Amino acid sequence: MLFRILAVGDVVGNPGLDFAAKNLRRIKKEVGADFVVVNGENANVVGVTPKQCDSLLAAGADAITLGNHTWTRWELQPYLDESPS
């Protein structure tokens, strides 16, 4: 069984979010990816907001990786606690 994972590097700021919103589903289909992982920790340049996480998930991401910048956005903690995954 073949399982293709598309790993997307840093999505940075509005340009990165806009690109993901417009292109991620198409790219996922073109490469035949079964699962998409997006590094979202810099979507707000430093950190990521809940709204930006929702945007990346709506764009086709199945998982969003975070990092040390995550904790600069305290409003993300309740979002993560309530996330179904």
N, C-alpha and C positions, 0 to 999 in steps of 0.2 A: 504494500500500500504506500502510495506517495502522498506526502502531506507537505504542501508548500507554504512557507512562512515568508512574508514580506516584512523586512525590518526597515523602518524609516528613521533616519537620523534626526538631529535637532530640528524641530519646528520652531522657528524664532519669530516672535512678534506677529503683527497683522499680516505682513506679506506671506509668512509661512502658513498661517491659519487660512488665509484666502486661497493659497495654492492647494492646500489639503482639501478644502471645501469644494473646489472646482475640479480636482483631478484624482483624488485618492481612489474613489470607486472605479474609475476608468482604468487606472493603473493596476489596481487589484485584479480586475477582470482580464486585462491584457496579459499579465504574467501568470494568471491562473492561481493566484494566492488563495489559500484556504483560511489563512489567519494573518492579520496585520497588527504589528506592534509598532507604535509610534513613540519616539522620545519626546515627551511634551513638557519637560521641566523648564524649558525656556520660552514657552509660548507667550508668556507675558514679559519677555526679555529676561527677567529674573523671576523664576517661579511660574506658576500656572494658576488660573482661577477656575472655580467650578464651571462657569459659563464656557470657558475655553475647553475644558474637558468634555463637556456635553457636545460642543461643536466638533471636536475631533472624533468622538464616538459616532455622531451623526454623519460625519464625512466618510465613515467606513472603518475606522480603527476598532479593533477588537480588544486591544489592551494599550494602556498608556504607561510608559515607564516614567518614573520620577527620580529626583536626586536631591542633593543637598539644598538646592534653591527652593525646593518644595516648602520648606518650613519657614520661609520668609512670607508666605501667604497663609496666615492663620485661618482664614475663612475656608481653606481647603480641608482642614481636619474634620469638621462635621460631615462634609461631603464624602470623604473617604470612609468614615465610620458608617455612613448610611448606604454606601455603594453595594449593590447586590453581588459584585464580584470582588 
